[in-house]
Amino acid sequence: MAKARTVFVCQQCGSQQSRWMGRCPDCGTWDSLVEQTERRDVTPRSRSAVPGMQSRPVGLRDVAIGGFVRLPVLGSEFAGVLGGGLVPGSVVLIGGEPGIGKSSLLLQAAAHFAEHVGPALYVSAEESVQQIKLRAARMGLEPEHLLVYSETNLNVILDQIAALKPHLVVVDSIQTVYLDEIGSAAGSVSQVREGALRLLRLAKDHAIPMFLVGHVTKEGTIAGPRVLEHIVDVVLYLEGDRFHQYRLLRGVKNRFGSTDEVGVFEMTAQGLCEVPNPSQAFLSERTADAPGSAVAVTMEGTRPILVEVQALTASSASAQPRRTANGFDMNRLLMLVAVLTKRVGLPLFNQDVYVNIVGGLRIDEPAVDLAVAVAIASSFRNQRVHPDLAMVGEVGLAGELRSAGQLERRLMEASGLGFTRALCPETTHPPRVDGLGVVMARALADAIEIALHNPGVRHGSACGAPDAGSQTAAPDSVSGDQ
């Protein structure tokens, strides 16, 4: 016997209220309550046991675990983000902006899986099988054991999965499938939560790994209830600028591995291709002789990546000059401009300041502060930065430089790409890297003078260079009007 009731569900936190309110009492979000009609089965049902759940408590030492073998999935970049491969029975949720490449990546992963492991089922609730075929033909994919299916009814999808028993299932997307017994529309809180639970139960019962595609909100978070991310085993985000060719696959939750891994891909006509050396790719088009360009060593998870930071200053007649950042936090840019004005003495009050992270990357790490500040000073003074100088360091409000984590790994990456000098904050245990002259500075003003290689300046200290004098000596600068 089914009984219907009307509730108001918050689209932000998933809480249910008996009446409509302008503001959710649980999470405080305005205009987030949506009316939904639910039909619930009130007849008694027997509880189905969850796989691996015992009827009584047992000792931890007595629990027997069976070893599992991770399944290969689309190369080392994707497998590394998952922790070394795909775990049987795991449910992986992938989110990202529209057009970023989620469907292309998973179609490639399903095709690779079908070719090397076993049959895979790609379920699309947004595209027809003809559209999937066209995309696969464009990317040169034609595996023998890949099945495609276009359906929006989740009950029908579950029946097909139970009948076919594929080795991998992709559902694109969880917000566009629906269950008949829930009266709300597809994508609602109830539909998404119950649909994810049904898929999770099926994946665990039959040890079938599943990929779920999730839509994102305008804030960049996965749409639907927050409980969706708690249900699944792994949550990945595909990031990047859709107008640039590089994409970052970042893990934010992983029950089977670390969340510090990041995979780098390049969007091509054949789909997403792995980028084994991201630093070299991001610096391939760098113009080292241009003022306003600096190289920063950032960490994406456990991987050091060198990126080019570009800055441009231009005189402004406006009472409020523009501050624009692309790929960098705007509030941090405003702080750096204030520090450069107050602590370094650069008159930027009448200058428009533009900062760009080349390659479409989005960097929030404070260790990029030094490169951004040096690039702004370089553009304002019209003096180029030494082309073989890499920088890492956080800038404080007092104009001091603060150290960054994993400094030695960062500098080893810079040395491997041919950089001969590195500028970093002064520390009690200076790193030593073969072939790399490490120049340290205590304050931002000293670091700028060192980076812009003005002759006669004796700020900072050098260590680890094969020839300290040659490493700290400054070549001729590009002069210009200040």
N, C-alpha and C positions, 0 to 999 in steps of 0.2 A: 504494500500500500504506500503510495507516494503522497506527500503533503507539501504544498507550496507555501512559501513565505517570502515577504519582501524585506530586504535589508539594505542598508547604505554602507558601502564598502569604500575604504580609503584606498585610492590608487597608489599612494606613496608607501604606506606601511602595511596595508592589508587588513587593518582592524575593521570590525563590523560594529555599526551603530543601529539602534532601533528607529531613529528618526534623523532627518537631514539637519545638518549644522553647517554653518559657513566655514568653520575651522575644525579640523580633526583634533579631538581632545588628546589623542595619544602622541602624534608626531608634530602637531602644531601647524600643519600645512593648510593653506587657505584653498577653498574651492576644489578639494580633492575627493569629496564624497560623491559616489555615483550610485544611483538606485539600481538594484539587481533583484531579480526574482529567482529564488532557488527552489527546486523540488527535491525533497529528501525522502529516502526510503525509511519508513518508520517501523517496518516489520523486523523482528529480531533476526540477526544474521550471525553466523558463526565466525569467529575471528580466524583469519588466515595467518598462519605463522610466517614471519619474515625469514628468509634464508639466513642461516647462521644464528638464529635466536634460540635460546634454550628455554625449557619450561621451568627450570630452577637454576639458581646461581651455582656457578662452578668456580673452582680455584683457577687463578690465572695461569699457574704452572701446568694445569691439567688440560688447558685448551690446546687442541691440535690444529695446526694451520697447514694447509696444503700449499706447496710452492706454486707460483704462477709465472708464466713466461710472458714478458711484454711483447706485444705485437708490433711489427714495423709499420711506420706511418709516414710516408712522403719525406724521406730524407732526414738528415741529422738535425736541421734547424727546428722542424716541427716536433720531432721526437725528443729533442733536448728540452723544449718548453714543457712537454708532458712528463718529464722526469726520466726519459730513456725509452719511451715507447708507450703504446696504448695498452692499458690494463683490461683484461676481459671482464665484462660486467660493469665497467665504469660508464658514467654519464658525464659528458663534457659539454659545457655551455660556452658558445662563442658569440660575443657581441661586437658591435662596431657600427659606425655611421653608414647610412645608405650609400651604395656604390663604392665602398672601400675595398671589396673583394672577398667577402665572407663566402658567398656561394661558389665563386671560382675556386677558392682554396679548398673547400670541402669536396667539391666535385673532383678535383685533382687527387685529394686524399682517398676518396672512395674508389677512384679508378686504380690508383696505385695499390690499394688494399686488395681489390678484386683480382688484380694481376699476380700478386705475390703471395697472398694468404688464402683467400677464399671468397665466396659470393658476398657481394655487398648490395644493400638496398638504399637507393637515394629517393626519399619522399619529399616532394615539393608541394606545398599548399599555395604557392604564389605563382608558379609557372606551369605551363603545359609540358608534356613530354617532348613535344616538338621543339620548344624553346631550349630545353635542356640538351637535346641532341645538337642543335645549332651551336650552343656554347662549347660542347664537347668537341665538335668537328673543328671549330675555330682554334681550339687549343691542341688539336691533334690527339685527342683521347678516344679510343675505341676498344676498351677492354671487353673480353668475352663474357665475364661473369658479373658484370655490373647491371643491376636491374634498376629501372627508373619507374616512378609511380607518382601520379598527380592526384591528390585526394586531400580533402579538408576535414572529413569526419574521422575523428581519432579512434572511435570504436572500430571502424572498418580498417584503419591502418593497423591497429593492434591485432586484429584477426589475421591480416595478411602477414604480419611479422611472425605470429605464432605458427602459421601454416608453412611459411617458407623457411623459417629458422636460418636467416642469413648470418654471416659472421660479423657484419658491421651494418649499422643503420644510421642514416643521416635524416633528420627531420628539419626542414626549412620552411617555415619557422614555427616556434612554439606559440607565438602570438596569433597565428592564423589558423590553427586547428581548433576544433571544438568537440565537446561531448554532448550527446543528445539529452542526457538526463539533467543537465544544468541549463536553466532557462536564460542565462545571461549571454551576451554576444561574445564572439571569439575575441580574445585579447583581454578580456576582463580579468579581474583578480581571481575570481573563483575558477574560471576556465583554465587559466595559466597554472594555477597551483595544483588543481586536480589532474590536469593533463600531464604535468611533469611527474606527479606521483605515480600515475599509471605507467608511464614510460620507464620510470625508475624501477618499479616493481617487476616489470617484464624483463628489463635488462639484468637485474639480479637473479631472477628465476632461471633464465636461460643462458647466463654468462655472455650476453651479447653487448659489446661496447657500442655506445650511441653518441652521436654528435647532435646537439640541439643548437639551432641558430636563434639568437635573441635580438629583438629590436632594441634600440637605445632611445632615450629621451633627449630633449634639447640640451640637458646638462651633461650628456655623455654617459649616463648610467643605464643599465639594462632596464627596459620598460617592464611594468608589472610589479607584483609584490616582491618585497625584499626577500621573502622566504624562498623564492625561486633559487637564489644563489646559495641558500643553505641546503636545499634539497640535493642539488647536483654534487658530483665529486670534484670536478675541475671547472674553474671559470677562467676563460681567456678573453682578452680584448685585442682586436686587430686595430691598430692605430696608424695614423699617417694622414697626410694631406692628399685628398683624392686627385688633385691636380699635379702631384709629384709621383715619381715612380716607386718610391721606397715605402715599405710597410713594416711595422713592428708588431710582432705577436707577443703579447705580454701576459704572463700568468699572475692572477691576483688571488687564486685559491687552488690548492692542489693537495688532495688527501694522500697522494701516492708519491709525492716528490716535493722539491723546493719550488718556491714562488719567486726565486731570484733570477730565473732564466728568461732570456729574451731571444726571440728568433727574428732575423732580419730577412726580408724578401724584397724582390724587385718586380713590379708589375710590367709584364711584357705581353706581346701578342699571343704567346703560348701559355699565358697564365702567370701565376706567381712563381718566381724562380728564387732559389736560395742565394744569399749574398754571403759567401764564406769570409770575406774580409771587408766589413762595413766601413772601417776607417779609410781604407784606400778608395772606396767608392765615393764617400762623401767629400774627399779632398781632391778628386780627380780633376775638377774644373776650377780649382782655386787659382786666383791671380795674386801671387805672393808680393808683387811690387806695388800693389794699390794701397793707399792709405785707408784705414778703417777696417782692415781685415786682420783677424787674430785666430789662432787655433787653440781650442780648448780640449781637454781630455776629460770626458764625462764617463760615468759608469751607468750602463743599462743592465740592471741586475748584477750579475757577476762578471759581465763583459765590459772591458774598457773600450771606448769608441772615441776617436778623434773627429771633431766636427769644426767646420769653419764658422766663425761668428763675424758678421758684417755689421758695421755701424756707419751712419751718415749724419752729420750735423750741418745745418743750413741756417743762415740768418733769417729771422722771422720779424715781421712788422707787427705781429699780433701781440696783444697784452698777455695772452696765454699761449705760449708756444706748444706745438704738438709733440706728444710722446707716443710713438707707435712701436709695438713689438710684435714680431711674427715668430712663433715658436718659443717665446720666452715670456715669463710671467710679468704682466704689466706693473703690478705693485712693486716687484723687485727692481724693475727698471727705474721707476720713480725714486726708489731709495738710492740706487747707484748714482743717479743724476744729482741728487741732493748731497751725497758724500763727495762726489767730484767737485761740486761747487763750493761746499763748506770746507772740506779737509784738504783738497788738492789745490783749490784756487782757480779752477777753470770757470770762466764766466759763461755758464750755459743758460742763464736766465732769459736770454733773447735768442736762443737757438732751438730750432726744431730738431728732435733727436729720433732717429729711426734705427731699430735693431732687428736683424734677421738671422735666424739659424738656418743655414743652407741645407737643402735636402728635404725640407718639409718635416723635420723632426720637431717634437715638442719636448723641451728640456726644462725640468723644474728643479734640478739639483743645484744647491747653492755653490758648488765647486766651480761653476761656470762664471761666477761673478767677476773674477779677475780678468778673464778674457773679454767679457762684455765691457768692463770699465776701460781696459786698455784700447779696445777697438774704438770706443767713443773718443778717448783722448787722441788717438792716432788720427781720426778724421778731423777733429777740431784743430789740431796743430798741423795737419797736412803732412805728417811724417809717417813713413811706413814702418811696420813692425818687422823685426828680423825674420826673414822667411823660414829659417830653421829653428824657430823658437816655439815651443808648446807651453801652455800655461794651465795651471790648476790652482784653485784657492778660493776661499770664501771671503767676502769683504764685510767687515763690521761697521757699525754706525760711527765709531770713532776713527774710521779710516785705517784700521789695522787689518792685517791678513790673518785668516784662521785656516788651520790645516784641514785637509780632507782625508777621508778614509781610503785605505788600499792605495796609498800613494805610490808604493814601489811597483805595483802592477800597472798603474797608469803610465808611469815613466818607461817601463819596459815596452809597452805598446808603442809609445812615441819613438823610442829608440829603434824598434823593429821597422818602422816606416821611414827611417832615414833622418829623423830630427837629431840635431847635434846639441841643442841646448833646451833646457827646461827651466821655467820660472815658477817657483812655488813659495809658500810661506815658510818663514824661518822656524825650524824645529830643533829639539834637542837631539834627535836621532836622525840626521840627514840621510836620505837614501842614496845608495851608490849603484849606478847602472853603468855597465861597460859601454864606452863610446858616447856617453851622454854627459854633458857638462850641466850640473844642477846649480842654478843660481837662486839664492834665497833672499827674500826681502821681508822686513817686518811691517812696513806700512805701504799703503797703496801708492802714495806719492813716490816712494823710492822705486817701487815696481814699475811704474809708468816710465820713469827716467831710464831704467835699465832696458825695458822693452823697446823704447823708441831710440835706443842706442845713441844717446847724446854723448859726445866725447867729453872727457874730463870729469864725469860723475863717478863718485866713489861710494855710492850707497850700496847696501846689500853685501852678501858674501857668496863665494863660489866654492863648490866642493865636488869632488868626483870627476873633474874634467881631466883629460890627458894633459892639457896645457892650460892652466888656469888663466894665464895672461891672455892667450889667444881666444879663450872662450868668453871672457868678459870684455874684450876689446870690441868697440862698436864700429862697424863699417859706416860708410858715408850714408847720411840720411837724405830722404827726399825733402828738400826744403820747400817752404811756401809761406804764404801770408797767414798770420795768426789772427 
